[in-house]
Amino acid sequence: MSITPPSSLYRQQLAAGKTPDPVQAAAVQALDTLHATLAAPRRGLFSRAKPKGLYLHGSVGIGKTFLMDLFFA
């Protein structure tokens, strides 16, 4: 099973006509890092360190929910 990183889904949205946003692009890179950490294979029950979380904040309508939807897709 292949898990698609958020940046790939974001590029698909841009290709479909979404307006590029440099702040969203930076957030997508941070989400990619978190995604890769969580998707990494585990060698044992306690072998993987807990990843550092990510907090998205900003005004209404800037795409926070959109980015989280990409992350969980």
N, C-alpha and C positions, 0 to 999 in steps of 0.2 A: 504494500500500500504506500503510495507516494503522498506526502503532505506538501501542499503548495504554500510557499512563503508569502507573506502579505505583500511584499514588493512586486511579485509576479501578478497578483490579483490587482494591485494598484495600476500597474502598467496596462493591464487589460482594460481597466476603466478609462484610462487616459486615451487609449486607442479607440474606445467607443464614444469619445467626445467629451469626457469630463474635463473641466478646466484645470490645468496644472496649478498646484499651490506649493510654493517652496517650503512652507512650514509643515504642511502635510507630508511632503516628501522626506523631510528630516525625521518626522515622527515615524514614518513607515520604516526607515532604516533602524530606528531604535526597536520597533516591534519585530523586525527581522532578527535582530540579535537575541531578543527574548524568545522568539519562536524557535531559533536554532538550538538554544540552550534547553528548552523544554522537549524538543524533538530528538535530542541526542540519546543514543541507546544507553541503557543502564547496565552496569556490570553486576550489580548486587542490590539488595534491598535498600541499603543506606549509602551506596557509593556516589551518588550524584549530589553535589552541593546544591543548596537551595538557591535558585536564581534571584537576582536583584529584581524587584518589581519595577513597574513603570506607571507613572501618573500622568494622565492627559488632562489639561485644564485649558480653559479659554472661554470666550464669549459664546453666546447662543448662535448656532448656525455655521460654525467653522469646520465641522466635519468630525467631531470626536466620536460620535456614534458610527459614522461611516467607517472610520479607521478600525474601531473595535469589531465591527461586522467583518471586515477583511481579515482581521486577526483570527477570529473564531471560525471562519469559513473553511 
